[in-house]
Amino acid sequence: MNQDQHLARQGQIVQFGRRLIPPRACVVDNKPHVRSFLAEALDDLGFIAHACAVPDLLEALEVTAPDLIVLGPLGAASELSALLRRLAGFRGKVMLFGDRSSPALVDAHELGERLGLTMLPALRTPFRDVDLGRNLAGYLPVAPSPAIGVDVDEALNNGWLELRYQPKIDTRSLTLQGAEALVRVHHPTWGLVEPAYFIPAANDPYYHALSQFVILHAMADWMQYAANGNAIDIAVRLPSPVLADPDFIAGIFAELPAGAADGDLLIAIDCADVMADAAPVRKASAQLAFHRIGIALDAIGPEGAVLVGRRDLPVVEMKVQRAFVSGCGQDRIRQAVCAHLVAAARENGARAVAGDVAGNADFMTLRALEFDLVQGPSFAKPMAADRFGRSLLSKRLAAWA
């Protein structure tokens, strides 16, 4: 079977429609950072996106059977034209991207139509998120990937786990001041999903393995950002019982560099766990503080009043439950709980944090209540480690552009 027949067969098994399984995309460009950026942007829209260079295209099509192929300028008009001819017979959709002033982009688009390819409007660079969404409107809305039950051993052994970083924003300067590491599963069928059930029980053999994966990967990213001159605080949520394990604590210390990085690594513990048994957290906090690793309290509600002034439990951040953030702009009870948290944080010398901020009214209320940091979809989505690093390098978040 020649290459053209192979590509045509690949196209025949791809049908687009409103579906439960997310659509698949293959980004083809000779520049690794360009194809990586576009693949991440497609992931954010709900695609399962893969990226490859031109020589790897046939293998990528064999693996991914994409609904959409996204082609960059490839450096030369003749190279792009030759690739389009090889794709003749592909029954998915094709989208070109390139400089908005380039006549070659128009010529390539017309060639694709003459070859019988289903050509989407060209994506002209530089582009905004809304431009990409408009070009792919025919694929959207895609039913969201379901929350799935995940066997921890399966996810760990198959390399499906990854960390995404949710930026934390200073309420006054609106600058990036930190991030929270979130565990996600990159499932081969469902794409990027947030697991419905993920943290195993304390007696599960993978309980510590998952915690080690999270802390070690977050620590590696934290040190890499600092090495690039972009030190930042990163919070990692862990179950409190692991802090009672001396081997786990020793493993953290073993991975730390000889010289402490600027910026802090924070271990976030659920407030309810601390209230049930504060001893492990108290002991661990004393050990970790010497290595610039702090403790943060997560999901604090009205019951957190008992934590005010606990000098034996030093914390760096205190984060309010999401139930009291959503809708706080119009709800005085939620405002009272949030105000109490800010007062408790001040008493403990900690930063007050609000997560899942999704509207301007809520943000303005939280700002008036003097929260230090906010995070949520109003500011930026969770990002892959590389993309978050680029945001630090550019000193801005793409979502704000």
C-alpha angles and dihedrals in degrees: 000000000000124000095260093052090047092053092046091053090050090054093050094063093051118087125169125218143124098297148164095235111069117247118258125233134189118203114204121193137129094233112080096205092051096051091043091053093049093045089054091049090052091047088056089056092054102265126132095234129194128183130208144160120249096263090055096049098101092050091046092052090050090054102037106029088203129211089206134034116198114199127196125205090269092209098278133052091223092056092051092047091051091050092050090053090052089053093055107131095029106137099200123082128277127209124187124205131192148113110335091225095051116116088195089068091059092046092050091048091052091048090054091053092049089052090056096251119147099244121197119207110286116259106232117207136263090045137172128226089255091056092054091046091050092051091051097041089120089065094048144122093037115184106257118257109263124249101253135198108244130199103225094214091052093050094046096044094047096046094241095136125095139160123242121195121226108201120232115216130206107240094219106039096026088223128140109264106161147336142230119227112227125193115232134175119228096203116194092230106027098036120214110002138167106232118242091211120016118134105085124221118276091254093052113110090227094054093095094034092061092046090050091050092053099045096042095048092046091048091051092051091045092054092044092054090049091049088054090055095257105108112181140165114257123191122205121193113223135168109259097233092071089065089065090061110093091198091057092051091046089051090056092051091048091059096048118104120249090251117047114247120238112257124042134268110219128200108209116209126190110255092227091058091052093049090051094050121357097172098089092046093046092051094044093048091058091052096042097047091072089061098048092257112133136190123242126190116225133198097016117180134171091298089067089083089095089065094063112118095004098154089174088063107052113191132181100204136021118199124197122228113267090236089070095045100052108081095002090132089071102028122077094194091057089045090053092052091048092048090051091053092052090052091048091050091051090050091051095043091244135130117256112230132190121193135194093034104174108166142044094238091056092046094051090050092050090048091051089050087056101244109173100213137020134185136182146098092306087071111024142332122242108280136207113255095255093048092048089051091054089051089055092049093050091045091229142075117248089221090065096050 
